[in-house]
Amino acid sequence: MKLILFGNSELAKVISIYFEESGKTVDSYIVDESFKKKDVFNGKPLYTTDYFLENFSNENFELFICIGDLKINKVREKKYNFFKSKGFKFTSLIHKNVTIGNNVKLGEHLLILEGNNIQHNAQIGDNSFLWSSNHIGHSSIIGKNVFISSNVTISGCTSIGDNSFVGVGSTFANDIEIGKFNYFGNGCNITTNTKDYQIYKSSKPILSKVKSDEFFK
């Protein structure tokens, strides 16, 4: 089957590289009409969604949607549901340098980049993205439409609710339940359950009054 990517952003370019490295060749790209400025993107044909649906059979293609955490993952979720309703088959991008334990359940249309460690009995829901170098503890559950940035630690038996976003370097204690549509800024340390639709931000760095050249004399 031919691989087609939805999107013409920097993210699409990066994901294209990962697919090429995995041995899959990107055939073409598709975007909505308002985002199409040229006929070629990244050296490959660029079609509008409507044109593609009218002129090609989706039975010959597998699709990956290159949309990040826009509107707390709602944009990617909407496109995923749209193309699923049209009968598209999705592919996942799981890097060869990912460690996956026993009895791990993986959904469809996943992005799991290098350095991720997914321990035994964990679950990753459909349409979720895990950027590089995260730890997903044993028996943890990552919901649907989630975006986890880099260097995140999710301890064992913890669940992350659907459509949540987790910023770089955040940590989650074991055996807690994170609500749906939660947003965690970089460096959060979460130790208790959270409700749906919560936003958490880590404290701002404190600027010292002492200059570095004075401190390190």
C-alpha positions as CSV (number, residue, x, y, z in Angstrom):
1,M,0.0,0.0,0.0
2,K,1.1,3.6,-0.7
3,L,1.7,5.9,2.3
4,I,0.0,9.3,2.3
5,L,0.5,11.9,5.0
6,F,-2.1,14.6,6.0
7,G,-0.4,17.9,6.6
8,N,2.2,20.3,5.1
9,S,3.9,21.7,8.2
10,E,7.3,21.2,9.8
11,L,5.9,18.3,11.7
12,A,5.0,16.6,8.4
13,K,8.5,17.0,7.2
14,V,10.0,15.5,10.4
15,I,7.6,12.6,10.4
16,S,8.4,12.0,6.7
17,I,12.0,11.6,7.6
18,Y,11.2,9.0,10.3
19,F,9.0,7.0,7.8
20,E,11.7,7.1,5.2
21,E,14.3,5.8,7.8
22,S,11.9,3.0,8.7
23,G,11.8,1.9,5.0
24,K,8.5,3.4,4.0
25,T,8.3,5.9,1.1
26,V,5.9,8.8,1.3
27,D,3.8,8.8,-1.9
28,S,2.1,12.2,-1.4
29,Y,0.5,14.6,1.0
30,I,-3.0,15.9,1.5
31,V,-4.4,19.1,3.2
32,D,-7.6,21.0,3.4
33,E,-8.2,23.5,0.7
34,S,-7.3,26.6,2.8
35,F,-3.8,25.2,3.5
36,K,-2.8,24.4,-0.1
37,K,-0.6,27.0,-1.6
38,K,1.4,24.9,-4.0
39,D,1.1,21.6,-5.9
40,V,4.2,20.1,-4.4
41,F,5.3,19.7,-0.8
42,N,8.6,18.2,0.4
43,G,9.3,17.0,-3.1
44,K,6.0,15.1,-3.4
45,P,2.5,15.8,-4.9
46,L,0.2,17.8,-2.6
47,Y,-3.5,17.3,-3.0
48,T,-6.5,18.8,-1.3
49,T,-8.6,16.4,0.8
50,D,-11.6,16.8,-1.6
51,Y,-9.6,16.2,-4.7
52,F,-8.1,13.1,-3.2
53,L,-11.4,11.7,-2.1
54,E,-12.9,12.3,-5.6
55,N,-10.0,10.9,-7.7
56,F,-8.3,8.2,-5.7
57,S,-9.4,5.0,-4.0
58,N,-8.4,5.0,-0.3
59,E,-8.1,1.2,-0.5
60,N,-4.7,1.7,-2.1
61,F,-3.4,4.0,0.6
62,E,-2.5,3.9,4.3
63,L,-2.7,7.3,6.1
64,F,-0.9,9.1,8.8
65,I,-2.1,12.4,10.2
66,C,0.7,14.9,10.9
67,I,-1.1,17.2,13.4
68,G,0.3,17.8,16.9
69,D,-1.5,19.0,20.0
70,L,-3.5,21.8,18.4
71,K,-6.5,22.8,20.6
72,I,-5.5,20.1,23.1
73,N,-5.5,17.4,20.4
74,K,-9.0,18.1,19.2
75,V,-7.9,19.0,15.7
76,R,-6.0,15.7,15.2
77,E,-9.0,13.8,16.8
78,K,-11.4,15.5,14.3
79,K,-9.3,14.5,11.3
80,Y,-8.8,11.0,12.6
81,N,-12.5,10.5,13.0
82,F,-13.2,12.1,9.6
83,F,-10.9,9.8,7.7
84,K,-12.0,6.8,9.7
85,S,-15.6,7.5,8.6
86,K,-14.3,7.5,5.0
87,G,-12.9,4.0,5.4
88,F,-9.2,4.9,5.4
89,K,-6.7,2.5,6.8
90,F,-4.2,4.1,9.3
91,T,-0.6,3.3,9.9
92,S,1.5,3.9,13.0
93,L,5.1,5.1,13.3
94,I,6.9,3.2,16.0
95,H,10.6,3.7,16.0
96,K,12.9,0.7,16.0
97,N,14.6,2.0,19.2
98,V,11.4,1.7,21.3
99,T,11.4,-0.8,24.2
100,I,8.0,-2.5,24.5
101,G,7.3,-5.0,27.3
102,N,5.1,-8.0,27.5
103,N,1.3,-7.8,27.2
104,V,1.4,-4.2,26.0
105,K,-1.8,-3.1,24.1
106,L,-1.3,-0.6,21.3
107,G,-4.1,1.2,19.5
108,E,-4.0,2.4,15.9
109,H,-2.5,5.5,14.4
110,L,0.3,5.9,16.9
111,L,3.4,8.0,16.9
112,I,6.1,6.5,19.3
113,L,9.5,7.9,18.7
114,E,13.0,6.7,19.7
115,G,13.9,6.1,23.3
116,N,10.5,5.4,24.6
117,N,10.3,2.7,27.2
118,I,6.8,1.1,27.5
119,Q,6.7,-1.4,30.4
120,H,4.7,-4.6,30.8
121,N,0.9,-4.5,30.7
122,A,0.7,-0.8,29.6
123,Q,-1.9,0.4,27.1
124,I,-1.6,3.2,24.5
125,G,-5.0,4.4,23.1
126,D,-5.7,5.2,19.4
127,N,-4.4,8.4,17.8
128,S,-1.9,9.2,20.6
129,F,1.6,10.7,20.0
130,L,4.6,10.0,22.2
131,W,7.6,12.1,21.3
132,S,11.1,10.8,22.2
133,S,12.6,9.4,25.4
134,N,9.6,8.9,27.7
135,H,9.0,6.3,30.4
136,I,5.5,4.6,30.5
137,G,5.4,2.6,33.7
138,H,3.9,-0.9,34.1
139,S,0.2,-1.3,33.8
140,S,-0.3,2.4,33.0
141,I,-2.9,3.5,30.6
142,I,-2.5,6.3,28.0
143,G,-5.9,7.3,26.7
144,K,-6.9,8.3,23.2
145,N,-5.8,11.4,21.4
146,V,-3.0,12.1,23.9
147,F,0.2,14.0,23.2
148,I,3.2,13.3,25.4
149,S,6.3,15.4,24.8
150,S,9.9,14.3,25.7
151,N,11.5,13.0,28.9
152,V,8.2,12.4,30.6
153,T,8.0,9.9,33.4
154,I,4.6,8.2,34.0
155,S,4.9,5.8,36.9
156,G,3.3,2.4,37.2
157,C,-0.5,1.9,37.3
158,T,-1.2,5.5,36.4
159,S,-3.8,6.5,33.7
160,I,-3.7,9.6,31.5
161,G,-7.1,10.7,30.3
162,D,-8.1,11.2,26.7
163,N,-7.0,14.3,24.8
164,S,-4.5,15.3,27.5
165,F,-1.2,17.1,26.8
166,V,2.0,16.5,28.8
167,G,4.8,19.0,28.6
168,V,8.6,18.2,28.5
169,G,10.1,16.8,31.6
170,S,6.8,16.2,33.6
171,T,6.5,13.4,36.1
172,F,3.5,11.5,37.4
173,A,3.4,9.5,40.6
174,N,2.3,5.8,40.6
175,D,-1.3,4.7,40.9
176,I,-3.0,8.0,40.1
177,E,-5.7,8.9,37.6
178,I,-5.4,11.9,35.3
179,G,-8.7,13.4,34.0
180,K,-9.6,14.0,30.3
181,F,-8.4,17.1,28.5
182,N,-5.8,18.0,31.0
183,Y,-2.9,20.3,30.1
184,F,0.5,20.0,31.8
185,G,3.2,22.6,31.1
186,N,6.9,21.7,31.1
187,G,8.3,20.3,34.3
188,C,5.1,19.5,36.2
189,N,5.3,17.1,39.1
190,I,1.9,15.5,39.6
191,T,1.3,13.3,42.7
192,T,-2.5,13.2,43.0
193,N,-5.6,12.5,40.9
194,T,-6.8,15.3,38.7
195,K,-10.3,16.3,37.4
196,D,-11.2,16.8,33.7
197,Y,-10.3,20.0,31.9
198,Q,-7.5,21.0,34.3
199,I,-4.4,23.1,33.5
200,Y,-1.2,22.7,35.5
201,K,1.9,24.9,35.2
202,S,5.2,24.5,36.9
203,S,6.6,27.4,38.9
204,K,8.7,29.9,37.0
205,P,12.5,29.7,37.4
206,I,13.8,32.2,40.0
207,L,16.3,34.7,38.7
208,S,19.2,35.2,41.1
209,K,20.5,38.6,41.8
210,V,24.0,37.3,41.7
211,K,25.7,37.1,38.3
212,S,27.2,33.8,37.3
213,D,30.7,35.2,36.9
214,E,30.5,36.4,40.5
215,F,29.0,33.2,41.9
216,F,31.6,30.9,40.3
217,K,34.7,32.9,41.2
